[in-house]
Amino acid sequence: MRKIATGVGFILTAPNIAHADLIFKDDQLEILTRNFHFYREYENGGSNPSGANSQLPSSERNKTRNEWAQGFVAKYSSGYTDTPIQLGFEAYGLLGVKLYSDTYETGTLLLQYDPTTGKTKSTYGEVGGALKLKYKDTVITYGDQFPYVPVLATSTVRLLPTVSTGVSLQDKSFNNLLINAGYFYSMNPLDSTKDLNYFTTDYGAGIRANSISYVGGTYTFPQASLTAYVSELEDVWNQVFVGGTYLKKIDEDQKLKLGFTGFSNTDTGKKNGGDIEAYIFSAMTDYSYKNHTFSLGYQQVFGNEPFDIAGFSSAGSNNLNYNVAQYSTFSEAHEKSLQVKYEVEMTPYGIPGLTLMGRYFYGWDIDNSHSNNPFYTKRYVYDPSIDYIHRETNLQAAYKVQSGFAKGLDFKLRYASSRATKGYRYDDIDELRTIVEYTFKF
């Protein structure tokens, strides 16, 4: 709120707009309500290490993570003043409310909890904002933001989104070209309102960076797009991203979509994440016939370290590679993975708004035995004599109400089952997520 007040005060006192129209135009308020139930069961000897379980021997720990919560995400955008340099601000409010939790079943990242006792707060939340300056087609924003670019994508996989604090620039001055740049120096995790003055990484290896900066953009063609970004996780790595899509309409009933992503991570500066050299490539082909879509994806990691992305303490950024499943990312050192997917939209069968999806992932050739990085090998080093494999199945039913007083109400039921060779980073689990969302617009 201090940042919002500062921005409003600046607007009211700036000399170059002292006699201008200070009315904010085109303002809007949206409130997303999200009801989220998370249930995970550990299989084949696994257990929940979180909360009160951390004080027990492995054999006595609870085998489940199970929590239920209600979330509210309010976002307000003021629009801009009618001045040569237009001014505006954004404000947000986040609130999480506990509906069910147990000290031995916590750790779902839905609720803020004590890592030792497992006790969760009944409610948690925060407010914040950012000041915006706009000149023609260029906008500079300072304050609390929700960046969503390949190298720093706000995580939205739980009850409330992550927040990043810093400065960003977006430019749309050139036809078909969108340019983004940013520098962020603090963040809030998924399950906490605590402002942390550092960023982490998704792998959970204990790596920290004081800031992350990036520049890049997307150029859009009539049937395709090309995206490129470079970023630096301070004193940890330099990251480069290149990705693209191509859409071909075959006829009225058929279309083909091709997409690819590629990242590279190489250590930089003080090497606070150790020696890093990792590259990943993923590609996906989607063939659509009427209301059916069939997809095939391939992904491969090149290098002795796993492919990692910027993180928010308890979770990583939303990962934009194609072979990212509900539970795992298939991004271990040298890992290859294959995905097959089928999706059907049920309107032709008399159920408009219902979509069903199923996908299967298979990963193999995992080997980090040649890595000298103490962060990524501290859990264990994969035995090169063992043929490690990893499988995950995802199922989803999504329904959005099409008419009536509840129009727009969105239901999602997501199931995941993951199995792997003993010693793989991810546990064997079965998981069910139930999500109900509705957005109010004012």
Secondary structure, 3 states (H helix, E strand, C coil): CHHHHHHHHHHHHCHHHCCCEEEEECCEEEEEEEEEEEEEEECCCCCCCCHHHHHCCHHHCCCEEEEEEEEEEEEEECCEEECCCEEEEEEEEEEEEEEECCCCCCCCCCCCECCCCCCECCEEEEEEEEEEEEECCEEEEEEEECCEECCEECCCCCCCCCEEEEEEEEECCCCCEEEEEEEEEEEECCCCCCCECCEEECCCCCCCECCEEEEEEEEECCCEEEEEEEEEECCCEEEEEEEEEEEEECCCCEEEEEEEEEEEEEECCCCCCCCCEEEEEEEEEEEEECCEEEEEEEEEEECCCCCCCEECCCCECCCCCCCCCCCCCCCCCCCEEEEEEEEEECHHHCCCCEEEEEEEEEEECCCCCCCCCCCCCCCCCCCCCCCCEEEEEEEEEEEECCCCCCCCCEEEEEEEEEEECCCCCCCCEEEEEEEEEEEEEC
